[in-house]
Amino acid sequence: MKKGLFTLITCIAMCYTGNILYAVDSQDAPDSQKTVVKAGNPVFPGWYADPEAIVYGDKYWIYPTYSARYEDQLFFDCFSSPDLVNWTKHEKILTSKDVTWANKAMWAPGVISKDGKYYLFFGANDVHPGEIGGIGVAVADKPEGPYKDHIGKPLINDVVNGAQPIDQFIFLDKDGTYYMLYGGWRHCNIVKLNADFTALVPFEDSTIYKEITPENYVEGPFMFIKDGKYYFMWSEGGWTGPDYSVAYAIADSPFGPFKRIGKILKQDPSIATGAGHHSCINVPGTDKWYIVYHRRPLGERDGNSRVTCIDEMIFDENGFIKPVKMTFEGVSPQPVK
């Protein structure tokens, strides 16, 4: 291989020093001369899926599913970064040993902080009617844990409105209300959380669960507010297949109605397949947005072979999301403002 081509390829190579992952400008350069360029995709090694991204203080955090067979998904790792490029791994922040009722399929964390505590909501046991499992809550004093079971049982165990209790996302509305959106099996519910996240509370009409399922919804809900509008996003297709993708809608309320606008993330035969189950990051104090998602490397056939990636998410002049271009290079450094 010619030297010039080798240097071009290695300029986006991912390297390790201890638990810290970074991109370098040359594989041959001594440590003192290594220069961070772009994060590269995937942003950290290993099979990780369903990434939930959030900003805590002066760092970005990603809480993913450890992507393995259901029986082996018995713990969560998380990753932190000051700039979206250099990532530190925090291992085993919550395990099945910390949750007496969980015995398999711990996945898809949803995270939030409140009153100096850090909360990690998770699905466990791939629950079906009549079984024990569903959505649990864990709590810690630090973003990296260790986390412990908050209530000693599932917060939601039952299938309501057809929604399997998985893939929860915690949403803080502009009026200070904490909601949770969740649901698999092509149905999505929204519920209201109480002050310490130990129970659900009724809406004004005395109902507890409201279905907000949009067209083509499968799983993986996510919501954010931009310019006063509520953007609701979700995953479509089959999670083990190449057609996994992300679509969205916009409404004036977290309850919708949500009319599907279209897909903004899907497979690219030159990059990867199975791109979905995402979250989004807005760099504080800026108009920069990024989508954090998993995808399946080309040539991989195992449904669990998924990696976490970050690419830019751009809005047009009317507030619509432009189709996301997946890349191998990833994003440039973006320190938290």
C-alpha positions in Angstrom: 0.0 0.0 0.0 1.3 3.4 -0.9 2.4 5.6 2.0 0.0 8.5 1.1 -3.1 6.2 1.0 -2.0 4.5 4.3 -1.8 8.0 5.9 -5.2 9.0 4.6 -6.8 5.8 5.9 -5.2 6.0 9.3 -6.0 9.7 9.8 -9.4 8.6 11.0 -8.3 5.5 12.8 -9.6 4.9 16.3 -7.0 4.3 19.0 -7.1 3.3 22.7 -5.1 4.5 25.7 -6.5 2.8 28.8 -10.3 3.5 28.7 -10.0 6.6 26.6 -10.8 6.4 22.9 -9.6 9.1 20.5 -9.0 9.8 16.8 -5.5 10.5 15.5 -4.0 12.1 12.5 -1.4 9.4 11.9 -0.8 5.9 13.2 2.9 6.4 13.0 3.0 9.6 15.1 4.4 9.5 18.6 2.0 10.1 21.4 3.2 13.7 21.9 2.2 14.5 18.3 -1.2 12.8 18.0 -3.8 15.3 17.1 -7.5 14.8 17.5 -9.3 15.3 14.2 -12.8 13.6 14.1 -14.4 11.0 16.3 -14.8 8.4 13.6 -17.7 6.0 13.5 -18.3 3.9 15.5 -17.4 6.4 18.3 -16.2 3.6 20.6 -15.5 -0.1 20.0 -17.7 -3.0 20.9 -21.3 -4.1 20.1 -23.5 -1.3 21.6 -27.0 -0.3 20.5 -30.0 1.9 21.5 -27.7 4.8 22.6 -29.3 7.4 24.9 -27.2 10.6 24.8 -27.4 13.5 27.3 -25.4 16.4 28.6 -24.5 16.4 32.3 -22.5 19.4 33.4 -19.5 19.8 31.1 -19.6 16.4 29.5 -21.6 14.4 27.0 -22.8 11.0 28.1 -24.0 8.0 26.1 -25.9 5.1 27.8 -26.3 2.2 25.3 -27.5 -1.4 25.4 -24.7 -3.9 25.6 -25.7 -5.7 22.3 -25.6 -9.5 22.8 -28.0 -12.4 23.1 -30.9 -11.6 25.4 -29.5 -14.0 28.0 -26.2 -12.1 28.1 -27.6 -8.6 28.2 -27.2 -8.4 32.0 -25.4 -5.1 32.5 -25.0 -1.6 31.3 -21.8 0.3 30.5 -21.7 4.1 29.8 -19.4 6.5 28.1 -18.5 10.1 28.7 -16.7 12.8 26.6 -15.8 16.5 26.9 -16.1 17.0 23.2 -17.9 14.1 21.4 -14.5 12.8 20.2 -12.6 11.5 23.2 -14.6 8.9 25.1 -14.1 7.3 28.4 -15.7 4.0 29.2 -17.4 3.4 32.6 -18.0 -0.3 33.1 -20.9 -2.2 34.8 -22.8 0.8 36.1 -25.8 -1.4 36.6 -26.1 -5.2 36.5 -28.8 -7.8 36.9 -27.3 -8.5 40.4 -28.5 -5.0 41.4 -32.1 -5.7 40.2 -33.7 -8.7 41.9 -36.5 -9.1 39.3 -34.3 -8.8 36.1 -32.9 -12.0 34.7 -32.3 -11.3 31.0 -32.6 -8.7 28.2 -31.6 -5.5 30.0 -31.7 -2.9 27.3 -32.4 0.6 26.0 -31.6 3.0 28.9 -33.4 6.2 29.3 -31.6 8.8 31.6 -32.4 12.0 33.4 -31.1 14.0 36.3 -33.2 15.6 39.0 -32.4 17.2 42.4 -28.8 16.1 42.4 -29.6 12.5 41.6 -29.1 10.6 38.4 -31.8 8.2 37.1 -31.5 5.3 34.7 -34.7 3.8 33.4 -34.4 0.4 31.6 -36.3 -2.4 30.1 -35.7 -6.0 31.4 -36.9 -9.6 30.7 -38.5 -8.9 27.3 -41.8 -9.1 29.2 -45.0 -10.6 27.8 -48.5 -10.6 29.4 -48.5 -12.6 32.7 -44.7 -12.3 33.2 -42.6 -10.2 35.5 -40.5 -7.5 33.9 -40.9 -4.3 31.9 -39.6 -0.9 32.7 -37.5 -0.4 35.8 -35.8 2.6 37.5 -32.3 2.9 39.0 -30.7 5.8 40.8 -27.1 7.0 41.5 -25.3 9.9 43.0 -23.0 10.3 39.9 -23.6 10.0 36.2 -21.3 7.0 36.0 -23.0 5.3 38.9 -23.0 2.8 40.5 -26.8 2.6 40.1 -29.1 0.7 42.4 -32.7 -0.3 41.9 -34.9 2.6 42.9 -38.2 0.8 43.7 -37.5 -2.9 43.8 -40.0 -3.8 41.1 -41.0 -2.7 37.6 -42.4 0.8 37.3 -44.5 -0.5 34.4 -45.0 -4.3 34.1 -48.2 -4.6 32.0 -48.9 -4.3 28.3 -51.3 -1.3 28.0 -52.8 -0.1 24.7 -50.8 -2.9 23.0 -47.4 -1.3 23.9 -44.8 -3.7 25.3 -43.1 -1.8 28.2 -39.7 -1.2 26.7 -37.7 1.6 25.0 -38.6 4.3 27.5 -37.6 8.0 27.0 -37.8 10.5 29.8 -39.0 13.9 28.6 -38.9 17.1 30.7 -41.5 19.5 29.3 -41.0 23.3 29.4 -43.5 23.6 32.2 -41.4 21.3 34.5 -43.5 18.2 34.0 -41.6 14.9 33.6 -43.2 12.5 31.1 -42.1 9.1 29.9 -42.7 7.9 26.4 -42.3 4.2 25.8 -43.5 1.2 23.8 -42.7 -1.6 21.5 -44.9 -3.8 19.3 -45.9 -0.8 17.2 -47.6 1.1 20.0 -46.4 4.1 22.0 -47.8 5.5 25.2 -47.0 8.7 27.2 -47.3 8.7 31.0 -46.6 11.3 33.7 -44.0 10.6 36.4 -44.3 11.6 40.0 -41.8 13.8 41.8 -39.3 11.1 42.8 -39.9 8.7 39.8 -41.3 6.0 42.0 -44.8 5.9 40.4 -47.1 7.2 37.6 -49.6 9.9 38.3 -53.0 10.4 36.5 -53.6 13.1 34.0 -56.4 15.6 34.6 -58.9 13.3 33.0 -58.0 10.6 35.5 -56.3 8.4 32.9 -52.8 7.2 33.4 -51.8 6.0 29.9 -52.4 7.9 26.7 -51.5 6.4 23.3 -49.8 8.7 20.9 -48.8 6.1 18.2 -48.0 7.8 14.8 -48.1 6.1 11.4 -45.5 3.3 10.9 -44.2 3.5 14.5 -42.4 0.4 15.7 -40.3 1.3 18.8 -37.6 3.6 20.1 -39.5 6.9 20.9 -37.6 10.2 21.4 -38.8 13.8 21.8 -37.3 17.3 22.0 -38.5 20.9 21.7 -37.1 23.3 19.1 -38.5 26.7 18.3 -41.6 26.0 20.4 -42.5 22.8 18.5 -42.5 19.2 19.8 -40.4 16.9 17.6 -41.4 13.2 18.1 -39.0 10.6 16.6 -39.2 6.8 16.5 -37.8 3.7 14.8 -39.4 1.8 11.9 -38.7 -1.6 10.4 -37.2 -4.6 12.0 -34.3 -4.1 14.4 -32.5 -7.2 13.1 -32.9 -6.3 9.5 -31.3 -3.8 7.0 -34.5 -1.7 6.8 -34.4 -0.3 10.4 -34.7 3.4 10.2 -35.8 6.6 11.9 -38.8 8.8 11.1 -40.4 11.9 12.8 -43.4 14.2 13.2 -43.9 17.7 14.6 -46.7 18.9 16.9 -47.7 21.7 19.2 -48.0 19.4 22.2 -46.3 16.3 23.6 -49.6 14.5 23.1 -49.7 15.3 19.4 -51.5 14.6 17.2 -48.4 13.5 15.4 -48.6 13.3 11.6 -45.7 11.4 10.2 -43.4 13.6 8.0 -40.9 11.0 6.8 -37.7 9.2 7.4 -34.5 11.0 8.2 -32.1 8.1 8.8 -31.9 4.8 6.9 -29.4 2.3 5.5 -26.7 3.4 3.1 -25.3 0.4 1.1 -21.9 2.1 1.0 -21.8 2.7 4.7 -24.0 0.5 6.9 -27.4 -1.0 7.3 -29.9 -1.3 10.2 -29.6 2.4 11.2 -32.0 3.2 14.0 -33.0 3.5 17.7 -31.4 6.9 18.3 -31.3 9.9 20.5 -30.3 13.5 19.8 -27.9 16.0 21.3 -28.1 19.8 21.0 -24.7 21.4 21.9 -25.6 23.7 24.7 -25.8 27.4 23.7 -25.6 26.6 20.0 -27.8 25.5 17.0 -25.7 22.4 16.4 -27.6 19.1 16.6 -26.3 15.6 16.4 -28.0 12.3 16.1 -26.6 9.4 18.1 -27.7 6.0 16.8 -26.7 2.4 16.1 -26.1 0.8 12.8 -24.9 -2.6 11.5 -21.5 -2.7 9.7 -21.6 -3.9 6.2 -21.2 -7.7 6.0 -22.6 -8.3 9.5 -25.5 -10.7 9.6 -26.0 -11.2 13.3 -28.8 -9.1 14.6 -26.8 -8.2 17.6 -23.8 -6.8 15.7 -24.6 -3.2 16.2 -22.3 -0.2 16.8 -22.9 3.3 18.2 -22.3 6.3 15.8 -22.8 10.0 15.8 -23.5 12.2 12.8 -24.7 15.8 12.3 -28.5 16.5 12.1 -29.4 19.6 10.1 -32.7 21.5 9.9 -33.9 23.4 6.9 -35.3 27.0 7.0 -38.8 25.7 7.8 -37.7 23.6 10.7 -37.9 20.2 9.0 -35.1 17.7 9.5 -32.9 17.0 6.5 -32.0 13.4 5.7 -29.0 12.4 7.8 -25.8 11.5 5.9 -24.1 8.6 7.6 -20.3 8.8 7.7 -17.3 6.9 8.7 -15.5 10.1 9.8 -18.0 11.1 12.4 -18.0 14.6 14.0 -15.5 17.2 14.9 -14.7 18.2 18.5 -17.6 20.1 20.1 -16.7 21.0 23.7 -19.8 21.6 26.0 -20.3 25.4 26.1 
